[in-house]
């Protein structure tokens, strides 16, 4: 690889190491030649997310212009134009090596643009439309890199794992998203448990959830579990060399749901995190687990309607 391409991969790896600790740890279990490509995809998604989330002091039009400019440079690079960017060369190289579906990247950028204007989702179907680009396509981008004995059969579980991970983040980060003026839990779910946006702001200010908010969060945890269950068969469809990585990611992201349950579904008392000692233990066990061993769906057994 030339120097610029090596630097671009290094930049992506550093973004991954700094911002995606859980997934970065899991990626360390991949063969070395695959890791840089996973870092490239993470770097692409993280950089776009930072344009959206880390420029909130700028006017909306300027934030949109920055995302449009970066998206245009990416699309020009896909078309073969020279790219002057610290990380896009790595992304473009990874896309070329694995012939990744360009439509997945367009879908992702569409969802990032939605974050500039959409602050709430009336129904879960509306949220799924957003997560199609922000989460499900991440699974299908990753699948060719991880490898599978049956890519067609593994496609839907890969999509479901992306949805499971993202919904887990939304559950954990309710307070953080509120501070950014966004709510990813659907309005229809809030109404189901007689929770208002004002109730959530009050809980964030108080640092403690009400019983109705805990009921709502438990319901969302049960919904995330259905995505983990749908994703579970896909882990054993991966090539053996990739299974330890995704087994670790599956267990650790699912472990966030365990932490949420352990604090009685109160996501306002503290941010639910899997302790470092447990993260290392999970990675170690994954390395020792024979390929083909099924994964266990995370979280407690819950009734479909929540509490």
BABA-367036 format. One line per 2 residues: number of its first residue (from 0); their letters; for each residue x, y, z of C-alpha. Coordinates in steps of 0.001 Angstrom, whole numbers. Layout:
<atoms>
NUM = a = X Y Z; ...
</atoms>
This chain:
<atoms>
0 = xx = 0 0 0; 1159 3522 -654
2 = xx = 1809 5941 2205; -1465 7874 1825
4 = xx = -3552 4706 1908; -1675 3392 4927
6 = xx = -2229 6709 6705; -5938 6581 5880
8 = xx = -6270 3094 7382; -4342 4250 10437
10 = xx = -6702 7204 10814; -9722 4888 10681
12 = xx = -8166 2528 13199; -7528 5408 15597
14 = xx = -11139 6607 15322; -12272 3060 16041
16 = xx = -9935 2639 18994; -10946 5948 20537
18 = xx = -14702 5871 20004; -15751 2235 19620
20 = xx = -14114 434 22517; -16430 -2581 22598
22 = xx = -16369 -3219 18878; -12663 -2393 18665
24 = xx = -11927 -5104 21230; -13994 -7589 19242
26 = xx = -12192 -6628 16041; -8870 -7563 17638
28 = xx = -10031 -11184 17398; -10175 -11074 13593
30 = xx = -7296 -12137 11352; -4972 -9157 10941
32 = xx = -5708 -8714 7228; -9431 -8245 7922
34 = xx = -9078 -5754 10763; -8076 -2761 8676
36 = xx = -11186 -3146 6521; -13463 -3201 9566
38 = xx = -11653 -118 10873; -12272 1572 7509
40 = xx = -16024 1004 7697; -16110 2162 11293
42 = xx = -14104 5256 10388; -16516 6088 7575
44 = xx = -19603 5796 9770; -18007 7547 12728
46 = xx = -16748 10501 10723; -20182 11088 9195
48 = xx = -21741 10792 12643; -19300 13370 14009
50 = xx = -20252 15828 11280; -23855 15468 12452
52 = xx = -23347 15278 16222; -20167 17242 16961
54 = xx = -21021 20437 15092; -24169 21357 17009
56 = xx = -22933 24890 17651; -23144 25570 13906
58 = xx = -26325 26647 12071; -28276 23691 10607
60 = xx = -27594 24845 7059; -23827 24819 7638
62 = xx = -23961 21367 9214; -25937 20105 6231
64 = xx = -23442 21726 3868; -20536 19968 5601
66 = xx = -22249 16586 5327; -23162 17255 1687
68 = xx = -19580 18258 879; -18107 15151 2485
70 = xx = -20731 12916 845; -19962 14482 -2541
72 = xx = -16243 13812 -2114; -17016 10205 -1210
74 = xx = -19312 9726 -4218; -16728 11349 -6499
76 = xx = -14155 8917 -5145; -16467 6015 -5924
78 = xx = -16618 7305 -9490; -12825 7263 -9704
80 = xx = -11968 10893 -8962; -8889 11667 -6813
82 = xx = -9850 12179 -3165; -8173 14621 -822
84 = xx = -9346 13320 2566; -7633 11779 5619
86 = xx = -9730 8601 5712; -11812 8178 2520
88 = xx = -8991 6428 597; -9196 3526 3054
90 = xx = -12977 3346 2717; -12831 3423 -1077
92 = xx = -10106 767 -1094; -12180 -1512 1162
94 = xx = -15256 -1060 -1042; -13199 -2007 -4101
96 = xx = -11526 -5024 -2484; -14823 -6577 -1403
98 = xx = -17055 -5105 -4115; -19376 -3755 -1426
100 = xx = -22853 -2636 -2424; -22756 1110 -3129
102 = xx = -26466 1365 -2332; -25700 548 1315
104 = xx = -23489 3623 1567; -26103 5858 -67
106 = xx = -28673 4550 2412; -26334 5278 5307
108 = xx = -25711 8856 4177; -29478 9381 3798
110 = xx = -29993 8427 7440; -27190 10723 8557
112 = xx = -28903 13588 6723; -32150 12712 8536
114 = xx = -30418 13363 11854; -30026 17005 10853
116 = xx = -33782 17570 10590; -35705 14706 12215
118 = xx = -35944 14858 16003; -38607 12211 16731
120 = xx = -40219 9130 15208; -43996 8631 15483
122 = xx = -43952 4822 15105; -41473 1972 15250
124 = xx = -41862 1530 11490; -40697 5134 11100
126 = xx = -37691 4410 13290; -36947 1250 11302
128 = xx = -36846 3358 8143; -34112 5456 9740
130 = xx = -32283 2407 11136; -32324 724 7743
132 = xx = -29616 3172 6714; -27979 3849 10054
134 = xx = -27755 240 11257; -29072 -2568 9037
136 = xx = -26803 -1695 6129; -23784 -1735 8455
138 = xx = -24445 -5440 8858; -24584 -6022 5122
140 = xx = -21450 -3905 4576; -19598 -6038 7111
142 = xx = -20747 -9425 5845; -18400 -9737 2840
144 = xx = -15440 -8801 5044; -16329 -11315 7739
146 = xx = -17147 -14005 5182; -19886 -16606 5278
148 = xx = -20529 -20115 4049; -23972 -18942 2884
150 = xx = -24002 -15162 2274; -27640 -15120 1126
152 = xx = -28861 -16829 4300; -26566 -14730 6503
154 = xx = -27760 -11406 5073; -30914 -10991 7171
156 = xx = -29247 -12005 10460; -26503 -9458 9676
158 = xx = -29143 -6764 9176; -30862 -7773 12408
160 = xx = -27602 -7550 14339; -27125 -3998 13114
162 = xx = -30646 -3153 14307; -30042 -4862 17662
164 = xx = -26826 -2930 18290; -28376 401 17348
166 = xx = -31504 -65 19444; -29264 -1020 22361
168 = xx = -27431 2278 21928; -30707 4199 21778
170 = xx = -31867 2596 25039; -28577 3340 26801
172 = xx = -28301 6896 25457; -31787 8307 26056
174 = xx = -30451 11143 28247; -27587 11956 25865
176 = xx = -29918 12066 22861; -32405 14245 24735
178 = xx = -29609 16742 25338; -29127 16879 21556
180 = xx = -32837 17495 21043; -33568 14005 19703
182 = xx = -35735 11111 20812; -35295 7728 19162
184 = xx = -37865 5874 21252; -41048 6044 19152
186 = xx = -43830 8426 20150; -46343 5561 20074
188 = xx = -44273 3720 22696; -44146 6765 24961
190 = xx = -47922 7057 24673; -48340 3348 25414
192 = xx = -46741 3899 28823; -48187 7379 29404
194 = xx = -44738 9010 29217; -44228 12467 27730
196 = xx = -41105 14163 26427; -41378 16497 29428
198 = xx = -41331 13463 31750; -38053 12367 30161
200 = xx = -36470 15804 30494; -37531 15889 34150
202 = xx = -36016 12439 34743; -32769 13551 33107
204 = xx = -32632 16644 35334; -33441 14565 38408
206 = xx = -31081 11717 37527; -33781 9154 38211
208 = xx = -36527 7521 36150; -40154 7207 37162
210 = xx = -41848 3793 37266; -43599 4522 33945
212 = xx = -40300 5385 32285; -38765 2160 33608
214 = xx = -41712 273 32121; -41071 1972 28791
216 = xx = -37372 1109 28848; -38086 -2501 29747
218 = xx = -40424 -2689 26775; -37687 -1377 24494
220 = xx = -35235 -3899 25935; -37647 -6702 25042
222 = xx = -37929 -5277 21529; -34132 -5213 21172
224 = xx = -34032 -8840 22290; -36206 -9836 19325
226 = xx = -33558 -8403 17001; -30781 -10232 18860
228 = xx = -32784 -13463 18559; -33195 -12949 14811
230 = xx = -29466 -12183 14496; -28211 -15148 16544
232 = xx = -28163 -17782 13742; -25958 -15518 11648
234 = xx = -22955 -15764 13979; -22448 -19450 13235
236 = xx = -22910 -18819 9489; -19729 -16743 9440
238 = xx = -16372 -18190 8468; -14747 -19784 11537
240 = xx = -12022 -17105 11694; -14664 -14383 12121
242 = xx = -16916 -16047 14674; -14932 -15102 17807
244 = xx = -15076 -11441 16812; -18819 -11326 16254
246 = xx = -19550 -13593 19211; -17710 -11071 21390
248 = xx = -19532 -8085 19878; -22874 -9888 20216
250 = xx = -22342 -10754 23876; -20898 -7372 24870
252 = xx = -23524 -5228 23168; -26162 -7535 24575
254 = xx = -24466 -7124 27943; -25513 -3471 27886
256 = xx = -29115 -4716 28092; -28116 -6818 31104
258 = xx = -26664 -3717 32752; -29847 -1743 32015
260 = xx = -31926 -4512 33594; -29561 -4663 36594
262 = xx = -30267 -989 37345; -34023 -1657 37143
264 = xx = -34308 -103 33678; -33369 3328 34974
266 = xx = -31150 4749 32226; -30948 8121 33976
268 = xx = -29056 7083 37120; -25934 6223 35141
270 = xx = -24877 5213 31652; -25078 1434 31364
272 = xx = -21608 81 30626; -20136 -3414 30582
274 = xx = -17178 -3431 33028; -13744 -3764 31441
276 = xx = -12995 -6978 33331; -16103 -8576 31860
278 = xx = -15233 -7313 28359; -11839 -9005 28540
280 = xx = -13320 -12214 29946; -15913 -12377 27160
282 = xx = -13226 -11924 24499; -11121 -14661 26087
284 = xx = -14036 -17097 26202; -14932 -16318 22593
286 = xx = -11433 -17310 21468; -11830 -20646 23225
288 = xx = -15375 -21331 21993; -15494 -23815 19104
290 = xx = -16764 -22420 15812; -20404 -23304 15250
292 = xx = -21406 -22925 18905; -24728 -21006 19076
294 = xx = -24853 -17669 20880; -27303 -17001 23716
296 = xx = -29819 -14174 23308; -28977 -11492 25916
298 = xx = -31158 -10051 28631; -33838 -11442 30916
300 = xx = -36904 -13281 29688; -39621 -10674 29262
302 = xx = -43324 -10742 28414; -44037 -9171 25014
304 = xx = -45766 -6093 26482; -43018 -5224 28971
306 = x = -43604 -4902 32720
</atoms>
